[in-house]
Amino acid sequence: MTYIILLTNRIFEVFTLLIWINSLLISLLLFGYVLVQYFKLEKKSKIEKIN
């Protein structure tokens, strides 16, 4: 009985870890995307200022 409890506990820990890593990756991707968009806007505004 305790073995089943330990097993489900381990599975729950792994799932929690996977969800945590997944959310971290998603937030990193979003942050990168926002940075890229920001730099694109910066380049456009600099080119417009020169013109």
VMD Tcl script that builds the backbone (N, CA, C; Angstrom):
set m [mol new atoms 153]
animate dup $m
set s [atomselect $m all]
$s set {name element resname resid chain x y z} {
  {N N MET 1 A 0.834 -1.213 0.000}
  {CA C MET 1 A 0.000 0.000 0.000}
  {C C MET 1 A 0.870 1.265 0.000}
  {N N THR 2 A 1.881 1.271 0.836}
  {CA C THR 2 A 2.763 2.450 0.902}
  {C C THR 2 A 3.513 2.627 -0.414}
  {N N TYR 3 A 3.786 1.498 -1.100}
  {CA C TYR 3 A 4.491 1.570 -2.375}
  {C C TYR 3 A 3.667 2.348 -3.399}
  {N N ILE 4 A 2.371 2.090 -3.461}
  {CA C ILE 4 A 1.467 2.771 -4.395}
  {C C ILE 4 A 1.430 4.270 -4.077}
  {N N ILE 5 A 1.372 4.588 -2.777}
  {CA C ILE 5 A 1.351 6.000 -2.354}
  {C C ILE 5 A 2.648 6.685 -2.776}
  {N N LEU 6 A 3.787 6.016 -2.563}
  {CA C LEU 6 A 5.080 6.574 -2.963}
  {C C LEU 6 A 5.151 6.758 -4.471}
  {N N LEU 7 A 4.616 5.779 -5.215}
  {CA C LEU 7 A 4.636 5.835 -6.678}
  {C C LEU 7 A 3.801 7.003 -7.197}
  {N N THR 8 A 2.594 7.151 -6.664}
  {CA C THR 8 A 1.733 8.258 -7.104}
  {C C THR 8 A 2.357 9.590 -6.709}
  {N N ASN 9 A 3.000 9.629 -5.556}
  {CA C ASN 9 A 3.674 10.839 -5.098}
  {C C ASN 9 A 4.803 11.201 -6.065}
  {N N ARG 10 A 5.569 10.196 -6.488}
  {CA C ARG 10 A 6.677 10.400 -7.430}
  {C C ARG 10 A 6.137 10.907 -8.770}
  {N N ILE 11 A 5.067 10.289 -9.260}
  {CA C ILE 11 A 4.447 10.704 -10.525}
  {C C ILE 11 A 3.973 12.146 -10.420}
  {N N PHE 12 A 3.362 12.495 -9.297}
  {CA C PHE 12 A 2.878 13.853 -9.074}
  {C C PHE 12 A 4.032 14.847 -9.087}
  {N N GLU 13 A 5.155 14.469 -8.452}
  {CA C GLU 13 A 6.345 15.332 -8.434}
  {C C GLU 13 A 6.871 15.561 -9.847}
  {N N VAL 14 A 6.938 14.491 -10.630}
  {CA C VAL 14 A 7.434 14.590 -12.011}
  {C C VAL 14 A 6.524 15.493 -12.835}
  {N N PHE 15 A 5.205 15.307 -12.679}
  {CA C PHE 15 A 4.257 16.143 -13.415}
  {C C PHE 15 A 4.402 17.610 -13.028}
  {N N THR 16 A 4.553 17.863 -11.729}
  {CA C THR 16 A 4.716 19.235 -11.251}
  {C C THR 16 A 5.970 19.851 -11.853}
  {N N LEU 17 A 7.055 19.059 -11.877}
  {CA C LEU 17 A 8.318 19.526 -12.442}
  {C C LEU 17 A 8.165 19.826 -13.929}
  {N N LEU 18 A 7.486 18.929 -14.654}
  {CA C LEU 18 A 7.269 19.124 -16.095}
  {C C LEU 18 A 6.452 20.379 -16.358}
  {N N ILE 19 A 5.397 20.570 -15.581}
  {CA C ILE 19 A 4.547 21.754 -15.750}
  {C C ILE 19 A 5.357 23.012 -15.463}
  {N N TRP 20 A 6.192 22.960 -14.414}
  {CA C TRP 20 A 7.016 24.114 -14.042}
  {C C TRP 20 A 7.994 24.453 -15.156}
  {N N ILE 21 A 8.684 23.422 -15.688}
  {CA C ILE 21 A 9.652 23.630 -16.775}
  {C C ILE 21 A 8.934 24.164 -18.011}
  {N N ASN 22 A 7.745 23.608 -18.299}
  {CA C ASN 22 A 6.959 24.029 -19.450}
  {C C ASN 22 A 6.574 25.499 -19.350}
  {N N SER 23 A 6.093 25.903 -18.189}
  {CA C SER 23 A 5.683 27.304 -18.017}
  {C C SER 23 A 6.891 28.233 -18.101}
  {N N LEU 24 A 8.027 27.769 -17.594}
  {CA C LEU 24 A 9.261 28.561 -17.671}
  {C C LEU 24 A 9.677 28.749 -19.129}
  {N N LEU 25 A 9.612 27.656 -19.915}
  {CA C LEU 25 A 9.966 27.738 -21.336}
  {C C LEU 25 A 9.031 28.674 -22.086}
  {N N ILE 26 A 7.736 28.562 -21.798}
  {CA C ILE 26 A 6.745 29.416 -22.472}
  {C C ILE 26 A 7.010 30.880 -22.160}
  {N N SER 27 A 7.293 31.184 -20.888}
  {CA C SER 27 A 7.552 32.581 -20.513}
  {C C SER 27 A 8.848 33.089 -21.156}
  {N N LEU 28 A 9.854 32.216 -21.279}
  {CA C LEU 28 A 11.103 32.598 -21.943}
  {C C LEU 28 A 10.863 32.883 -23.422}
  {N N LEU 29 A 10.054 32.028 -24.067}
  {CA C LEU 29 A 9.727 32.229 -25.476}
  {C C LEU 29 A 8.990 33.543 -25.684}
  {N N LEU 30 A 8.021 33.808 -24.809}
  {CA C LEU 30 A 7.259 35.058 -24.904}
  {C C LEU 30 A 8.181 36.263 -24.709}
  {N N PHE 31 A 9.073 36.163 -23.743}
  {CA C PHE 31 A 10.012 37.248 -23.464}
  {C C PHE 31 A 10.917 37.498 -24.672}
  {N N GLY 32 A 11.407 36.410 -25.279}
  {CA C GLY 32 A 12.238 36.517 -26.467}
  {C C GLY 32 A 11.484 37.147 -27.623}
  {N N TYR 33 A 10.234 36.733 -27.800}
  {CA C TYR 33 A 9.403 37.270 -28.871}
  {C C TYR 33 A 9.192 38.773 -28.695}
  {N N VAL 34 A 8.899 39.171 -27.449}
  {CA C VAL 34 A 8.686 40.591 -27.152}
  {C C VAL 34 A 9.967 41.381 -27.427}
  {N N LEU 35 A 11.115 40.828 -27.027}
  {CA C LEU 35 A 12.401 41.496 -27.281}
  {C C LEU 35 A 12.640 41.679 -28.774}
  {N N VAL 36 A 12.375 40.628 -29.548}
  {CA C VAL 36 A 12.576 40.698 -31.005}
  {C C VAL 36 A 11.687 41.774 -31.607}
  {N N GLN 37 A 10.419 41.803 -31.200}
  {CA C GLN 37 A 9.487 42.813 -31.711}
  {C C GLN 37 A 9.961 44.219 -31.333}
  {N N TYR 38 A 10.455 44.362 -30.116}
  {CA C TYR 38 A 10.943 45.654 -29.636}
  {C C TYR 38 A 12.117 46.130 -30.482}
  {N N PHE 39 A 13.073 45.216 -30.748}
  {CA C PHE 39 A 14.239 45.593 -31.544}
  {C C PHE 39 A 13.858 45.922 -32.979}
  {N N LYS 40 A 12.869 45.192 -33.521}
  {CA C LYS 40 A 12.393 45.499 -34.872}
  {C C LYS 40 A 11.824 46.914 -34.909}
  {N N LEU 41 A 11.045 47.263 -33.897}
  {CA C LEU 41 A 10.468 48.605 -33.820}
  {C C LEU 41 A 11.562 49.655 -33.674}
  {N N GLU 42 A 12.566 49.358 -32.856}
  {CA C GLU 42 A 13.685 50.284 -32.652}
  {C C GLU 42 A 14.403 50.550 -33.972}
  {N N LYS 43 A 14.685 49.478 -34.718}
  {CA C LYS 43 A 15.380 49.621 -36.004}
  {C C LYS 43 A 14.541 50.465 -36.961}
  {N N LYS 44 A 13.232 50.182 -37.017}
  {CA C LYS 44 A 12.342 50.936 -37.899}
  {C C LYS 44 A 12.347 52.417 -37.536}
  {N N SER 45 A 12.245 52.717 -36.262}
  {CA C SER 45 A 12.201 54.123 -35.833}
  {C C SER 45 A 13.534 54.821 -36.119}
  {N N LYS 46 A 14.654 54.104 -35.963}
  {CA C LYS 46 A 15.963 54.696 -36.258}
  {C C LYS 46 A 16.090 55.006 -37.748}
  {N N ILE 47 A 15.625 54.063 -38.597}
  {CA C ILE 47 A 15.681 54.266 -40.050}
  {C C ILE 47 A 14.798 55.453 -40.432}
  {N N GLU 48 A 13.620 55.540 -39.819}
  {CA C GLU 48 A 12.710 56.654 -40.110}
  {C C GLU 48 A 13.316 57.987 -39.675}
  {N N LYS 49 A 14.039 57.986 -38.554}
  {CA C LYS 49 A 14.680 59.222 -38.074}
  {C C LYS 49 A 15.763 59.682 -39.047}
  {N N ILE 50 A 16.523 58.700 -39.577}
  {CA C ILE 50 A 17.588 59.032 -40.531}
  {C C ILE 50 A 16.962 59.622 -41.798}
  {N N ASN 51 A 15.896 59.010 -42.273}
  {CA C ASN 51 A 15.209 59.500 -43.476}
  {C C ASN 51 A 14.507 60.807 -43.159}
}
mol reanalyze $m
mol bondsrecalc $m
mol representation Tube
mol addrep $m
